[in-house]
Amino acid sequence: MSSKRDYYEVLGVAKGASQEEIKKAFKKAALKYHPDREGGDEQKFKEAGEAYEVLSDEQKRAAYDQFGHAAGAANAGGPGGNPYAGGNPFGGGFDGVQFDFSGAGGFGDIFSEIFGGMRNRPRDVQVALAIDFDEAVAGTTRELNLRVMDRTTGERKGETVKVKIPAGIDNGQSIRMAGKGEYGQGGARGDLYVEVHVREPKGFERHGSSLVSRITIDMIDAALGTEVDIKTLEGEITIKVPAGTQPGKNLKLSGKGMPIPGTHRHGDHLVEVTIEVPQKLSHKQKQALEEFQKASKKKGFFK
């Protein structure tokens, strides 16, 4: 059984689609997946081209409608069987996906119509930039030394670009700098995308605009309440852990998290509490806890 997808499915058209509908569907797929475009997909582009080469030719389409991808199956030959047995009825080398770019109405015309000389069109450029966590908190400006391709001359041009990184930027986010990409015809330029990688913070975790710290207190402090020193973006502060705090409880420090880009607000800082249970007790400690246990059961402290 062939692993190829149905050609009509590839182009997203019905089996009875007109030639105009097939051409329109291929244009859409070619624009979306062309390797020279940002986010293009060479494999899907070739798949769409293969489908169009067959479905745009009435003879090849008729053969495909009758025999599908099994056109060359040996058991289909003979009188009344597959007239293309032992060969590819569609004329292309499907393994390498070679297309016929000549002739009126063929790929040459349609690519000229769609892309209009994409080979010389300016491409976008993407670069990666690593910054420290403190720089992500406060925001910063970095200089990048680039060598940008001029697609009309085939030469690379040196250029220094200043990148303003906003406070609160998250790991993996990109900054778009319009007109700082490759050069194309007529002085047109693509865009520059700077993907920012933020190094891990020390002392807490980051989840978007929120920060998370973890503290461990003993069960007595959890029961009676206590105070704990916490590191925040603004320095060390003392927080109160209320009496009766349960394991896994999150204490929220509102507005103490990361800056939210484009606003004057901050996320929250969450403090997750872990309660430590002693593994070894002295005889007196054990007796004291047993007495507490008896008293607690009588007064209904525990549910």
N, C-alpha and C positions, 0 to 999 in steps of 0.2 A: 504493500500500500504506500502511495507517495506521501512524503512528509511535507510537500509544498502546500501552501494555502490556496484555496480557490481564488482564481484571478478576479472574479467579480467581488469577492469578499475583500481582497487586497485594496481595490479601488473604491469599495463602498457603494457599489451600484447593483441594481437588480439585473437578473439574467437577460431580461428583455430591454435593457437600457439602449438608448439611441447612441449613435456615434458622437453626437454633440455632448451628451451626458458623460460618456466615457472620457472624452477629451477634457471636459471641465474637471472631472474627478482626478484625472492624472495631473493636471496643472496644480490643483490644490495639494496633492500629495508631493509633487516635485518641489513646490515652494517650501513645504514644511520640512522635508527630509533632505534637501540637497546638502551634500557635505560642506559646501562653501558657506553655508548659512549658519548663524549662531544656533546651536542646539540641533544641528542636522544629524541624520542617521544614515550612513552610507548603505548599510544592509537593507533598510526599508526603502531607500531611494532606488536601489537596484531591483528590489522586489516589485515596486510600483512600475518601473520601466519595463520589466519583463512582462508584467500583466498588460501594460498598454501596447507593447509591441504586438502581442497576439490579438487582443480584443479590438484594436484599431484597424486590423486587416480582416476583411470579410471572409476570405478563404481560410486564414489561420483560425479565425474565431469559430467558423463552422466546424473545423476539425476538432478544435478544443471542446466545443459543445457536445460533439458526438463521442469523443474518446477521452476527454479530460487529460490528465497528466500521464496517462498510461498509453499515449499514442504509439510509443515504440515497443509495446509489449509483444513478445514473440507469438503469443497465442492469439493475437488479433489479426494475423495476416491471412492471405488467401482470398478467394472470391467472396465477395459480400462482407469481408472483414475489414481490417484497418489498412487503408492504402498506403500508410506511412510506416508499416511495420519494419523494424530494424533501423529506423532513422528518426531524426527529430523533425516533425512536420512543421515546426515554427521557424526553422532556419537559423536560430541563434544557438550559441554555445551556452546552455543554461548554467553549467558549472561556473564559468567565468562571467556570465551575464554580458555577452557582447551584443551590442545593438547596432542596427543600421541607421546611421545618421545622415544618409543622403536621400535625395528625392523630395518632390513636393509633398507637403503634408506629413513628412517624416519627422524624426526627432530633431533634425537640424532646424527645421522651421519652428517647431514648438518650443525648443529651448531658446531660440532667438527671441521668440515672442514673450516667453516667461521671464528670462533673466537679463536679456539685453546686454550681454557682455559682462556677465558676472565675474569672469576671470580677472577683470581689472577693477572690480568694485572694491571699495575699502572694507576690510574686515575688522570686526571688533577684536580687541586684545584682552586676555585675562591673565593677571599675575597674582601671586600669593604674597601676603605680607604678615609676618608674625610680630605681635606686640605683647608687652607685659600686661598683667591684669590691672596694675595701677594705671596704666595708660588708657585702658578701656574704661576705667572708672571716671577719670578726669577728662578724657578726650586728648588728642594730640595731633600734631602735624608731622608728617614724614616726607622725606624726599626720595623719589625713585629715579634711578638712572636707567633709562630704557633705550633700546635700539629698535626703532619702529620701521617696518617694511614699507617702502614706497612701491606699490604694485605696478606703477607705470614704468619705472626704471629698473626694478629688480634690486635696488640698493636699500640698505638699512641706514636710517638716520638716527644719530644720537640725540637724546632729549632728556632733560631733567623735569620731572613733574612733582609738584607739591600736592600731597594728599591730606586733606583735612578729615580726621577720624573723629566722629562725634562721641561725646560721653555716653556710655551705656551700650556701645556696640557689642553684639554677641558673637561668639565664636562661629565662623562659617558665613557670616553675613558679608555681602559685597557692596562696594561703593562704586557707583557709575559716574564716570567722568566723560561727559559728552565731547566728541571731537578730539579725543586724545589717542585714538587707535591708529590703525594703518592708514596710509595715504592711498587714495584712488585717483581716478581721472578728474581733471578740472579742479584739483585741490581739495576735493571732498575727503573727509576722514571718518573712520569708524569710531567706536567708543572704547574706552578703557574701563575694564571691570577689575577692581582691586578686592580680592577675597581675603578677608582679615581672619587670622588665626590668633585667638587670645590664649595666652599661656594660663595654666591652671592656677587659681588663687591658693594661698596658704592659709589654713585656719578655718576655712569654710568651703562649702560647695555652692556653685551657681546653677540656678535653673531659670533661664530667661532673666527677668528683672528681679527675681527673688534670690536671696542668699539663705543658706542653711548652715547652722552650727549644731554641733552635738556636744552635750555635756553629760557627765555621769555623776550622780549623787547617791549617797547611801539611803537605805530604806528609812532610817530615823529622820534624816533631813526631808525626805519625801513626805513623811507623815506629819512632821512638825512645821515644815516650811524652812526656807533658808535663803541666803543671798549668794550670788555667784558672779564673778567677773567675766565679762564677755567681750571678745574682740569684735569691733564693728568697723565699717568704712570710716567712721568719724573718730576712731580710737577706742580705747577700752572703757566700758561702762559697767556699772553694777546693776544687775536685775534681781528682782524678787521671784523666788520659786514658791508659789502658794502652798500652804499646808494641804495635804491630801493629794498631791500630784501623782498621777498614775504613769506607769511605764509607757513610753511612746508619745507622751503629751507634747504638743507643740506650743511653745510660748511665742506670741507674735509681737515683734517690734515694728510697728507700723511706720512706713516711710524711711526705714533704715537700710533698704536694699539698694539695688543698682539704679542709676539714673535711667529714665525712659526716654530714648532719643525723640527729639521733636516736641518734648513737653518740659514742664518745670517740675514734674513729679518723679518720685522714686518708688520702686517696689518695696516689698517688705523683707524683713530679716526674721527667719523662723529659727527658734532654738528647740531642738528635739531632745527630750529628756530620757536618759537611760537610768534605771534604778539598779544599783548594785546590791546583791544579797551576799552576806558573808558566808564563806565556805567552811570556816572553822570558828567554833565558839568555845570560850572557856566554860568551865562548870558553872560559874556564877552568872555569866551571860545567858547560858542556856536556861538556868533556873528563872532568871528575870523574864525571859521571853515566854516561858511556859506560864508564869504567873500572869503576864500580860494577856496571853492567849485565853486563859480561863476567864479573866475579867472581861475581855472583849466579847466572848460568847454570851456571857450573862447579860451584858448591856446592849447586845445587838450591833456592835460596831461593824461587823462584817456581814454582808448579805449572802 
